Amino acid sequence: MLEAIGLTKRYGNHIALHPLDLRIEPGEIYCLLGANGAGKTTTVNLFLNFIDPDGGQALINGLDVTREALASKRHVAYIPEQVNLYGTLTGLENLSYFSALALGEAPSRARLLELFVEVGLDLSAADKRVAAYSKGMRQKVWIAVALAKNARALLLDEPTSGLDPSAADEFTRLLQRAADSGVAILATTHDLFHARQTATRIGIMKQGRLVESLDSEQIADVDLQALYLSHMRIEA
């Protein structure tokens, strides 16, 4: 579970994130929409403890990420827009290495191959160097790391940026499977179609404020693009 309680971030006189209250339950996929500078990535970075808050709390599985940084990280996996893997290593070697960092020891080869299949990677790619992998394949390796870690929360920053429609659809189905297993997911995106197809809830951010939050039933009943554009036109 992910929870923000009055979470705030300032840079000098600029408020990057106004007090944010947000709770994402196990099994939910919450997509944050907004223009560049809206506060989406700031929110993710606060949950990851990459930056310190100026007020409020970010909680992962009930643990304050600032006070219990190491313990909270055991429950979360992060997938950035560009997944950085070791290009000279194979997909399986990358999965083994990063799983070992998360778990303290590497899973067996048999378990690593199971994870490969679970995220939709072809076994023929297991022993190929990651330098030859597409962006979608690299993201799948990182999802496999999250599965190996048994992460109960996923944080994603623009996960479908640069993916072709087929790869984006595969990635969406992976997220939905993770949610079905009880993972709480927070994703930032500019892709309204992806958000509508994927999310159980959608938030719209503008100038550091969460200005709209819709659940799945409401999403089906609104023109998301029109709603989003109306917020972007409204003066703060």
Accessible surface in RSA format (square Angstrom, percent):
REM  Atomic radii and reference values for relative SASA: ProtOr
REM  Chains: A
REM  Algorithm: Lee & Richards
REM  Probe-radius: 1.40
REM  Slices: 20
REM RES _ NUM      All-atoms   Total-Side   Main-Chain    Non-polar    All polar
REM                ABS   REL    ABS   REL    ABS   REL    ABS   REL    ABS   REL
RES MET A   1    34.25  17.7  30.18  20.0   4.07   9.7  30.18  25.7   4.07   5.4
RES LEU A   2     0.46   0.3   0.09   0.1   0.37   0.9   0.16   0.1   0.31   0.8
RES GLU A   3    31.36  18.0  31.36  23.7   0.00   0.0   0.79   1.5  30.57  25.0
RES ALA A   4     2.02   1.9   0.00   0.0   2.02   4.6   0.00   0.0   2.02   5.3
RES ILE A   5    71.94  40.9  70.93  52.8   1.01   2.4  70.93  51.1   1.00   2.7
RES GLY A   6    22.25  27.4   0.00   N/A  22.25  27.4  17.46  47.9   4.79  10.7
RES LEU A   7     0.20   0.1   0.20   0.1   0.00   0.0   0.20   0.1   0.00   0.0
RES THR A   8     7.41   5.3   7.41   7.5   0.00   0.0   3.09   4.2   4.32   6.5
RES LYS A   9    23.24  11.3  23.24  14.3   0.00   0.0   0.09   0.1  23.14  24.7
RES ARG A  10   111.92  47.0 103.88  53.0   8.04  19.2  29.33  40.1  82.59  50.1
RES TYR A  11   112.33  52.4  98.79  56.2  13.54  35.2  91.72  68.9  20.60  25.4
RES GLY A  12    71.12  87.7   0.00   N/A  71.12  87.7  43.29 118.8  27.82  62.3
RES ASN A  13   161.77 111.6 127.04 122.8  34.74  83.6  38.80  93.4 122.97 118.9
RES HIS A  14   113.68  62.1 106.83  74.3   6.84  17.5  77.62  80.0  36.06  42.0
RES ILE A  15    59.15  33.7  51.35  38.3   7.79  18.8  51.35  37.0   7.79  21.2
RES ALA A  16    10.16   9.3   7.27  11.2   2.89   6.6   9.49  13.4   0.67   1.8
RES LEU A  17     0.39   0.2   0.39   0.3   0.00   0.0   0.39   0.3   0.00   0.0
RES HIS A  18    35.29  19.3  33.96  23.6   1.34   3.4  16.35  16.8  18.95  22.0
RES PRO A  19    93.16  67.9  70.70  64.5  22.46  81.6  70.70  58.4  22.46 139.6
RES LEU A  20     5.18   2.9   3.59   2.6   1.59   4.0   5.18   3.6   0.00   0.0
RES ASP A  21    98.96  69.3  78.77  78.4  20.19  47.7  35.56  83.7  63.40  63.2
RES LEU A  22    12.63   7.0   4.61   3.3   8.02  20.2  10.12   7.1   2.51   6.8
RES ARG A  23   108.88  45.7 102.29  52.1   6.58  15.7  43.24  59.1  65.64  39.8
RES ILE A  24     0.53   0.3   0.53   0.4   0.00   0.0   0.53   0.4   0.00   0.0
RES GLU A  25    65.81  37.8  65.81  49.8   0.00   0.0  37.34  72.2  28.47  23.2
RES PRO A  26    76.42  55.7  57.04  52.0  19.38  70.4  57.13  47.2  19.29 119.9
RES GLY A  27    27.00  33.3   0.00   N/A  27.00  33.3  12.72  34.9  14.28  32.0
RES GLU A  28    38.17  21.9  38.17  28.9   0.00   0.0  13.57  26.3  24.60  20.1
RES ILE A  29     2.81   1.6   2.81   2.1   0.00   0.0   2.81   2.0   0.00   0.0
RES TYR A  30     0.05   0.0   0.05   0.0   0.00   0.0   0.05   0.0   0.00   0.0
RES CYS A  31     0.25   0.2   0.25   0.3   0.00   0.0   0.00   0.0   0.25   0.3
RES LEU A  32     0.65   0.4   0.65   0.5   0.00   0.0   0.65   0.5   0.00   0.0
RES LEU A  33     0.30   0.2   0.30   0.2   0.00   0.0   0.30   0.2   0.00   0.0
RES GLY A  34     0.49   0.6   0.00   N/A   0.49   0.6   0.00   0.0   0.49   1.1
RES ALA A  35    46.71  43.0  44.13  68.1   2.58   5.9  46.55  65.6   0.16   0.4
RES ASN A  36   131.84  90.9 105.04 101.5  26.80  64.5  35.09  84.4  96.75  93.5
RES GLY A  37    72.16  89.0   0.00   N/A  72.16  89.0  42.46 116.5  29.70  66.5
RES ALA A  38     4.09   3.8   1.59   2.5   2.51   5.7   3.70   5.2   0.39   1.0
RES GLY A  39     6.39   7.9   0.00   N/A   6.39   7.9   4.04  11.1   2.35   5.3
RES LYS A  40    10.77   5.3   9.32   5.7   1.45   3.5   1.85   1.7   8.93   9.5
RES THR A  41    59.00  42.0  56.56  57.3   2.44   5.8  40.21  54.0  18.80  28.4
RES THR A  42    22.10  15.7  19.70  20.0   2.40   5.7   1.02   1.4  21.07  31.9
RES THR A  43     0.00   0.0   0.00   0.0   0.00   0.0   0.00   0.0   0.00   0.0
RES VAL A  44     0.25   0.2   0.25   0.2   0.00   0.0   0.25   0.2   0.00   0.0
RES ASN A  45    33.09  22.8  33.09  32.0   0.00   0.0   0.00   0.0  33.09  32.0
RES LEU A  46     1.09   0.6   0.21   0.1   0.89   2.2   0.21   0.1   0.89   2.4
RES PHE A  47     2.00   1.0   0.67   0.4   1.33   3.5   0.67   0.4   1.33   3.8
RES LEU A  48     9.34   5.2   7.85   5.6   1.49   3.8   9.34   6.6   0.00   0.0
RES ASN A  49    37.96  26.2  21.81  21.1  16.15  38.9   0.50   1.2  37.47  36.2
RES PHE A  50   117.40  58.7  84.07  52.1  33.33  86.7  88.82  53.8  28.58  81.8
RES ILE A  51    42.02  23.9  35.47  26.4   6.55  15.8  41.79  30.1   0.23   0.6
RES ASP A  52    90.83  63.6  87.17  86.8   3.66   8.7  23.87  56.2  66.96  66.8
RES PRO A  53    33.31  24.3  15.26  13.9  18.05  65.6  15.26  12.6  18.05 112.2
RES ASP A  54    73.05  51.2  40.38  40.2  32.66  77.2  11.53  27.1  61.52  61.4
RES GLY A  55    27.75  34.2   0.00   N/A  27.75  34.2  27.09  74.3   0.66   1.5
RES GLY A  56    42.75  52.7   0.00   N/A  42.75  52.7  14.62  40.1  28.13  63.0
RES GLN A  57    54.92  30.7  53.18  38.9   1.73   4.1  16.97  36.1  37.94  28.8
RES ALA A  58     2.93   2.7   1.12   1.7   1.81   4.1   1.12   1.6   1.81   4.8
RES LEU A  59    22.17  12.3  22.17  15.9   0.00   0.0  22.17  15.6   0.00   0.0
RES ILE A  60     1.46   0.8   1.46   1.1   0.00   0.0   1.46   1.1   0.00   0.0
RES ASN A  61    70.89  48.9  55.11  53.3  15.78  38.0   2.34   5.6  68.55  66.3
RES GLY A  62    48.40  59.7   0.00   N/A  48.40  59.7  24.26  66.6  24.14  54.1
RES LEU A  63    39.61  22.1  39.61  28.3   0.00   0.0  39.61  27.8   0.00   0.0
RES ASP A  64    13.03   9.1  12.04  12.0   0.98   2.3   6.23  14.7   6.80   6.8
RES VAL A  65     2.31   1.5   2.31   2.1   0.00   0.0   2.31   2.0   0.00   0.0
RES THR A  66    64.25  45.7  47.53  48.2  16.72  39.9  45.29  60.8  18.96  28.7
RES ARG A  67   189.35  79.5 153.08  78.0  36.27  86.4  56.38  77.1 132.97  80.6
RES GLU A  68    75.96  43.6  68.74  52.0   7.21  17.2  28.85  55.8  47.10  38.5
RES ALA A  69    32.09  29.5  28.39  43.8   3.70   8.4  28.39  40.0   3.70   9.8
RES LEU A  70   126.72  70.6 122.43  87.6   4.29  10.8 124.09  87.1   2.64   7.1
RES ALA A  71    30.56  28.1  28.11  43.4   2.45   5.6  28.17  39.7   2.39   6.3
RES SER A  72     1.04   0.9   1.04   1.4   0.00   0.0   0.00   0.0   1.04   1.5
RES LYS A  73    73.38  35.8  72.83  44.7   0.55   1.3  67.74  61.0   5.65   6.0
RES ARG A  74   145.70  61.2 133.23  67.9  12.47  29.7  57.05  78.0  88.65  53.7
RES HIS A  75    49.92  27.3  49.28  34.2   0.64   1.6  31.74  32.7  18.18  21.2
RES VAL A  76     6.13   4.0   4.75   4.3   1.37   3.3   4.75   4.1   1.37   3.7
RES ALA A  77    10.85  10.0   5.95   9.2   4.90  11.1  10.85  15.3   0.00   0.0
RES TYR A  78    51.71  24.1  45.57  25.9   6.14  16.0  31.07  23.3  20.64  25.4
RES ILE A  79     0.01   0.0   0.01   0.0   0.00   0.0   0.01   0.0   0.00   0.0
RES PRO A  80    32.06  23.4  32.06  29.2   0.00   0.0  32.06  26.5   0.00   0.0
RES GLU A  81    66.71  38.3  64.77  49.0   1.93   4.6  12.67  24.5  54.04  44.1
RES GLN A  82    99.44  55.6  94.88  69.3   4.56  10.9  49.83 106.1  49.61  37.6
RES VAL A  83     8.20   5.4   2.01   1.8   6.19  14.9   2.01   1.7   6.19  16.8
RES ASN A  84   126.00  86.9 109.60 105.9  16.40  39.5  35.62  85.7  90.38  87.4
RES LEU A  85    26.20  14.6   0.00   0.0  26.20  65.9   2.41   1.7  23.79  64.0
RES TYR A  86   112.35  52.5 109.96  62.6   2.40   6.2  74.22  55.8  38.13  47.0
RES GLY A  87    26.65  32.9   0.00   N/A  26.65  32.9  16.92  46.4   9.74  21.8
RES THR A  88   102.59  73.0  91.81  93.1  10.78  25.7  71.81  96.4  30.78  46.5
RES LEU A  89    61.21  34.1  61.21  43.8   0.00   0.0  61.21  43.0   0.00   0.0
RES THR A  90    20.17  14.3  20.17  20.4   0.00   0.0  19.48  26.2   0.69   1.0
RES GLY A  91     0.00   0.0   0.00   N/A   0.00   0.0   0.00   0.0   0.00   0.0
RES LEU A  92     8.78   4.9   8.31   5.9   0.46   1.2   8.57   6.0   0.20   0.5
RES GLU A  93    86.01  49.4  80.46  60.9   5.54  13.2  34.04  65.8  51.96  42.4
RES ASN A  94     0.00   0.0   0.00   0.0   0.00   0.0   0.00   0.0   0.00   0.0
RES LEU A  95     0.00   0.0   0.00   0.0   0.00   0.0   0.00   0.0   0.00   0.0
RES SER A  96    28.68  24.2  28.60  38.2   0.08   0.2  10.00  21.3  18.68  26.2
RES TYR A  97    96.67  45.1  90.69  51.6   5.98  15.6  65.28  49.1  31.39  38.7
RES PHE A  98    30.97  15.5  28.44  17.6   2.53   6.6  28.44  17.2   2.53   7.3
RES SER A  99     0.19   0.2   0.00   0.0   0.19   0.4   0.19   0.4   0.00   0.0
RES ALA A 100    28.99  26.7  24.65  38.0   4.34   9.9  24.92  35.1   4.06  10.8
RES LEU A 101   118.45  66.0  87.34  62.5  31.10  78.2  90.74  63.7  27.71  74.6
RES ALA A 102    43.33  39.8   7.23  11.2  36.10  82.1  16.74  23.6  26.59  70.4
RES LEU A 103    81.63  45.5  49.37  35.3  32.26  81.1  54.20  38.1  27.43  73.8
RES GLY A 104    70.84  87.4   0.00   N/A  70.84  87.4  36.67 100.6  34.17  76.5
RES GLU A 105   132.09  75.8 126.24  95.5   5.86  13.9  45.07  87.2  87.02  71.1
RES ALA A 106    48.74  44.8  24.81  38.3  23.93  54.4  24.81  34.9  23.93  63.4
RES PRO A 107    26.44  19.3   8.20   7.5  18.24  66.3  20.12  16.6   6.33  39.3
RES SER A 108    70.59  59.6  52.01  69.4  18.58  42.8  53.78 114.5  16.81  23.6
RES ARG A 109   129.17  54.2 120.45  61.4   8.73  20.8  63.86  87.3  65.31  39.6
RES ALA A 110    67.51  62.1  58.15  89.7   9.36  21.3  63.16  88.9   4.35  11.5
RES ARG A 111    90.87  38.2  89.45  45.6   1.42   3.4  35.25  48.2  55.62  33.7
RES LEU A 112     8.13   4.5   8.13   5.8   0.00   0.0   8.13   5.7   0.00   0.0
RES LEU A 113    46.62  26.0  46.29  33.1   0.33   0.8  46.62  32.7   0.00   0.0
RES GLU A 114   100.25  57.6  91.57  69.3   8.67  20.6  39.91  77.2  60.34  49.3
RES LEU A 115     0.00   0.0   0.00   0.0   0.00   0.0   0.00   0.0   0.00   0.0
RES PHE A 116     0.00   0.0   0.00   0.0   0.00   0.0   0.00   0.0   0.00   0.0
RES VAL A 117    87.99  57.9  77.24  69.9  10.75  25.9  78.05  67.8   9.94  27.0
RES GLU A 118    65.70  37.7  57.32  43.4   8.38  20.0  22.90  44.3  42.79  34.9
RES VAL A 119     0.83   0.5   0.00   0.0   0.83   2.0   0.00   0.0   0.83   2.3
RES GLY A 120    50.05  61.7   0.00   N/A  50.05  61.7  31.28  85.8  18.77  42.0
RES LEU A 121     8.86   4.9   2.52   1.8   6.34  15.9   3.62   2.5   5.24  14.1
RES ASP A 122    96.93  67.9  83.52  83.1  13.41  31.7  34.67  81.6  62.26  62.1
RES LEU A 123    91.05  50.7  78.07  55.9  12.98  32.6  78.31  55.0  12.73  34.3
RES SER A 124    74.80  63.2  51.46  68.7  23.35  53.8  50.30 107.1  24.50  34.3
RES ALA A 125     5.66   5.2   5.66   8.7   0.00   0.0   5.66   8.0   0.00   0.0
RES ALA A 126     1.34   1.2   1.34   2.1   0.00   0.0   1.34   1.9   0.00   0.0
RES ASP A 127    87.80  61.5  67.56  67.2  20.24  47.8  33.16  78.0  54.64  54.5
RES LYS A 128   115.76  56.5 111.73  68.6   4.03   9.6  68.06  61.3  47.70  50.8
RES ARG A 129   150.59  63.2 145.86  74.4   4.73  11.3  34.70  47.4 115.90  70.2
RES VAL A 130     3.60   2.4   2.81   2.5   0.79   1.9   2.81   2.4   0.79   2.1
RES ALA A 131    82.27  75.6  44.72  69.0  37.55  85.4  54.20  76.3  28.07  74.4
RES ALA A 132    87.35  80.3  48.55  74.9  38.81  88.3  60.08  84.6  27.27  72.2
RES TYR A 133    11.56   5.4   2.97   1.7   8.59  22.4   3.38   2.5   8.17  10.1
RES SER A 134    61.98  52.4  49.17  65.6  12.82  29.5  52.20 111.2   9.78  13.7
RES LYS A 135    28.94  14.1  22.74  14.0   6.20  14.8  21.77  19.6   7.18   7.6
RES GLY A 136    10.23  12.6   0.00   N/A  10.23  12.6   7.56  20.7   2.67   6.0
RES MET A 137    54.95  28.5  54.40  36.0   0.55   1.3  32.90  28.0  22.05  29.2
RES ARG A 138    55.20  23.2  55.20  28.1   0.00   0.0  10.30  14.1  44.90  27.2
RES GLN A 139     0.19   0.1   0.19   0.1   0.00   0.0   0.14   0.3   0.05   0.0
RES LYS A 140    23.09  11.3  23.09  14.2   0.00   0.0   9.57   8.6  13.51  14.4
RES VAL A 141     0.00   0.0   0.00   0.0   0.00   0.0   0.00   0.0   0.00   0.0
RES TRP A 142    47.45  19.0  47.02  22.8   0.43   1.0  42.68  22.8   4.77   7.7
RES ILE A 143     6.02   3.4   6.02   4.5   0.00   0.0   6.02   4.3   0.00   0.0
RES ALA A 144     0.00   0.0   0.00   0.0   0.00   0.0   0.00   0.0   0.00   0.0
RES VAL A 145    11.36   7.5  11.36  10.3   0.00   0.0  11.36   9.9   0.00   0.0
RES ALA A 146     5.97   5.5   4.44   6.9   1.53   3.5   4.64   6.5   1.33   3.5
RES LEU A 147    52.11  29.0  41.85  29.9  10.26  25.8  43.21  30.3   8.90  24.0
RES ALA A 148    15.95  14.7   0.32   0.5  15.62  35.5   2.76   3.9  13.19  34.9
RES LYS A 149    45.78  22.3  34.15  21.0  11.64  27.7  11.77  10.6  34.02  36.2
RES ASN A 150    99.18  68.4  91.51  88.4   7.66  18.4  26.11  62.8  73.06  70.6
RES ALA A 151     5.69   5.2   0.81   1.2   4.88  11.1   0.81   1.1   4.88  12.9
RES ARG A 152    76.14  32.0  75.52  38.5   0.62   1.5  33.81  46.2  42.33  25.7
RES ALA A 153     0.00   0.0   0.00   0.0   0.00   0.0   0.00   0.0   0.00   0.0
RES LEU A 154     5.57   3.1   5.57   4.0   0.00   0.0   5.57   3.9   0.00   0.0
RES LEU A 155     0.00   0.0   0.00   0.0   0.00   0.0   0.00   0.0   0.00   0.0
RES LEU A 156     0.00   0.0   0.00   0.0   0.00   0.0   0.00   0.0   0.00   0.0
RES ASP A 157    18.74  13.1  18.74  18.7   0.00   0.0   1.14   2.7  17.60  17.6
RES GLU A 158    21.03  12.1  20.61  15.6   0.41   1.0  13.84  26.8   7.18   5.9
RES PRO A 159     0.00   0.0   0.00   0.0   0.00   0.0   0.00   0.0   0.00   0.0
RES THR A 160    10.58   7.5   3.42   3.5   7.16  17.1   0.56   0.8  10.02  15.1
RES SER A 161    42.65  36.0  30.05  40.1  12.60  29.0  18.53  39.5  24.12  33.8
RES GLY A 162    76.08  93.8   0.00   N/A  76.08  93.8  37.80 103.7  38.28  85.7
RES LEU A 163    25.62  14.3   3.64   2.6  21.97  55.2   5.58   3.9  20.04  53.9
RES ASP A 164    85.42  59.8  74.65  74.3  10.77  25.5  37.98  89.4  47.44  47.3
RES PRO A 165   117.12  85.4 104.79  95.5  12.33  44.8 112.11  92.6   5.00  31.1
RES SER A 166    73.88  62.4  63.85  85.2  10.03  23.1  45.22  96.3  28.66  40.2
RES ALA A 167    24.97  23.0  19.22  29.7   5.75  13.1  22.21  31.3   2.76   7.3
RES ALA A 168    18.96  17.4  18.72  28.9   0.24   0.6  18.96  26.7   0.00   0.0
RES ASP A 169    77.10  54.0  71.76  71.4   5.34  12.6  23.57  55.5  53.54  53.4
RES GLU A 170    58.09  33.3  56.29  42.6   1.80   4.3  13.83  26.7  44.26  36.1
RES PHE A 171     3.89   1.9   3.80   2.4   0.09   0.2   3.82   2.3   0.06   0.2
RES THR A 172    13.51   9.6  13.51  13.7   0.00   0.0   8.78  11.8   4.72   7.1
RES ARG A 173   125.12  52.5 124.16  63.3   0.96   2.3  53.34  72.9  71.78  43.5
RES LEU A 174    13.77   7.7  10.44   7.5   3.33   8.4  10.44   7.3   3.33   9.0
RES LEU A 175     0.35   0.2   0.32   0.2   0.04   0.1   0.35   0.2   0.00   0.0
RES GLN A 176    62.27  34.8  61.28  44.8   0.99   2.4  22.63  48.2  39.64  30.1
RES ARG A 177   122.21  51.3 115.34  58.8   6.87  16.3  55.71  76.1  66.49  40.3
RES ALA A 178    10.73   9.9   6.16   9.5   4.56  10.4  10.09  14.2   0.63   1.7
RES ALA A 179     7.48   6.9   4.83   7.4   2.65   6.0   4.99   7.0   2.49   6.6
RES ASP A 180   127.58  89.4  89.36  88.9  38.22  90.4  32.66  76.9  94.92  94.7
RES SER A 181    71.21  60.2  43.07  57.5  28.14  64.8  50.23 107.0  20.98  29.4
RES GLY A 182    22.83  28.2   0.00   N/A  22.83  28.2  19.18  52.6   3.64   8.2
RES VAL A 183     6.95   4.6   6.95   6.3   0.00   0.0   6.95   6.0   0.00   0.0
RES ALA A 184     0.00   0.0   0.00   0.0   0.00   0.0   0.00   0.0   0.00   0.0
RES ILE A 185     0.00   0.0   0.00   0.0   0.00   0.0   0.00   0.0   0.00   0.0
RES LEU A 186     0.00   0.0   0.00   0.0   0.00   0.0   0.00   0.0   0.00   0.0
RES ALA A 187     0.18   0.2   0.18   0.3   0.00   0.0   0.18   0.3   0.00   0.0
RES THR A 188     0.02   0.0   0.02   0.0   0.00   0.0   0.00   0.0   0.02   0.0
RES THR A 189     0.77   0.5   0.77   0.8   0.00   0.0   0.00   0.0   0.77   1.2
RES HIS A 190    89.31  48.8  72.55  50.4  16.77  42.9  62.96  64.9  26.36  30.7
RES ASP A 191    55.31  38.7  47.42  47.2   7.89  18.7  22.47  52.9  32.84  32.8
RES LEU A 192    36.60  20.4  32.84  23.5   3.76   9.4  33.08  23.2   3.51   9.5
RES PHE A 193   147.74  73.9 139.46  86.4   8.28  21.5 144.90  87.9   2.84   8.1
RES HIS A 194     6.70   3.7   4.23   2.9   2.46   6.3   5.37   5.5   1.33   1.5
RES ALA A 195     0.00   0.0   0.00   0.0   0.00   0.0   0.00   0.0   0.00   0.0
RES ARG A 196    91.07  38.2  76.86  39.2  14.20  33.8  28.26  38.6  62.80  38.1
RES GLN A 197   103.24  57.7  84.17  61.5  19.07  45.4  11.62  24.7  91.62  69.5
RES THR A 198     5.55   3.9   0.06   0.1   5.48  13.1   0.29   0.4   5.25   7.9
RES ALA A 199    11.56  10.6   0.00   0.0  11.56  26.3   0.00   0.0  11.56  30.6
RES THR A 200    49.90  35.5  47.93  48.6   1.97   4.7  48.21  64.8   1.69   2.6
RES ARG A 201    49.27  20.7  49.27  25.1   0.00   0.0  18.27  25.0  30.99  18.8
RES ILE A 202     0.20   0.1   0.01   0.0   0.19   0.4   0.01   0.0   0.19   0.5
RES GLY A 203     0.00   0.0   0.00   N/A   0.00   0.0   0.00   0.0   0.00   0.0
RES ILE A 204     0.22   0.1   0.22   0.2   0.00   0.0   0.22   0.2   0.00   0.0
RES MET A 205     0.32   0.2   0.22   0.1   0.10   0.2   0.16   0.1   0.17   0.2
RES LYS A 206    31.11  15.2  27.65  17.0   3.46   8.2  26.36  23.7   4.75   5.1
RES GLN A 207   100.19  56.0  88.62  64.8  11.56  27.5  40.51  86.2  59.68  45.3
RES GLY A 208     1.04   1.3   0.00   N/A   1.04   1.3   0.18   0.5   0.86   1.9
RES ARG A 209   112.92  47.4 110.13  56.1   2.79   6.6  39.16  53.5  73.76  44.7
RES LEU A 210    51.50  28.7  20.61  14.7  30.89  77.7  20.61  14.5  30.89  83.1
RES VAL A 211    55.40  36.5  27.76  25.1  27.64  66.6  35.81  31.1  19.59  53.1
RES GLU A 212    46.58  26.7  40.25  30.5   6.33  15.1   5.91  11.4  40.67  33.2
RES SER A 213    52.68  44.5  28.55  38.1  24.13  55.6  24.07  51.3  28.61  40.1
RES LEU A 214     8.92   5.0   8.44   6.0   0.48   1.2   8.92   6.3   0.00   0.0
RES ASP A 215    62.09  43.5  60.08  59.8   2.00   4.7  20.21  47.6  41.88  41.8
RES SER A 216    58.08  49.1  50.91  67.9   7.17  16.5  24.40  52.0  33.68  47.2
RES GLU A 217   136.54  78.4 130.29  98.6   6.26  14.9  49.78  96.3  86.77  70.8
RES GLN A 218    85.29  47.7  82.74  60.5   2.55   6.1  28.18  60.0  57.11  43.3
RES ILE A 219     6.00   3.4   6.00   4.5   0.00   0.0   6.00   4.3   0.00   0.0
RES ALA A 220    71.15  65.4  46.86  72.3  24.29  55.2  50.37  70.9  20.78  55.0
RES ASP A 221   124.43  87.2  87.74  87.3  36.69  86.8  31.15  73.3  93.28  93.0
RES VAL A 222    46.93  30.9  38.28  34.7   8.66  20.9  44.66  38.8   2.27   6.1
RES ASP A 223    93.73  65.7  78.70  78.3  15.03  35.5  34.31  80.8  59.42  59.3
RES LEU A 224     5.41   3.0   4.74   3.4   0.67   1.7   4.74   3.3   0.67   1.8
RES GLN A 225   112.04  62.7 109.94  80.3   2.10   5.0  23.32  49.6  88.71  67.3
RES ALA A 226    50.29  46.2  42.41  65.5   7.88  17.9  47.96  67.5   2.33   6.2
RES LEU A 227    42.16  23.5  37.35  26.7   4.81  12.1  41.43  29.1   0.73   2.0
RES TYR A 228    28.01  13.1  28.01  15.9   0.00   0.0  17.73  13.3  10.28  12.7
RES LEU A 229    72.69  40.5  72.64  52.0   0.05   0.1  72.64  51.0   0.05   0.1
RES SER A 230    37.41  31.6  35.74  47.7   1.67   3.8  29.86  63.6   7.55  10.6
RES HIS A 231    27.10  14.8  25.93  18.0   1.17   3.0  19.50  20.1   7.60   8.8
RES MET A 232    52.04  26.9  30.57  20.2  21.47  51.1  23.82  20.3  28.22  37.4
RES ARG A 233   167.83  70.5 144.20  73.5  23.62  56.2  76.41 104.4  91.41  55.4
RES ILE A 234   101.88  58.0  95.23  70.9   6.65  16.0 101.53  73.1   0.35   0.9
RES GLU A 235   156.28  89.7 136.84 103.5  19.45  46.3  61.56 119.1  94.72  77.3
RES ALA A 236    93.53  86.0  19.03  29.4  74.50 169.5  56.29  79.3  37.24  98.7
END  Absolute sums over single chains surface
CHAIN  1 A    10979.3       8788.0       2191.3       5919.3       5060.1
END  Absolute sums over all chains
TOTAL         10979.3       8788.0       2191.3       5919.3       5060.1
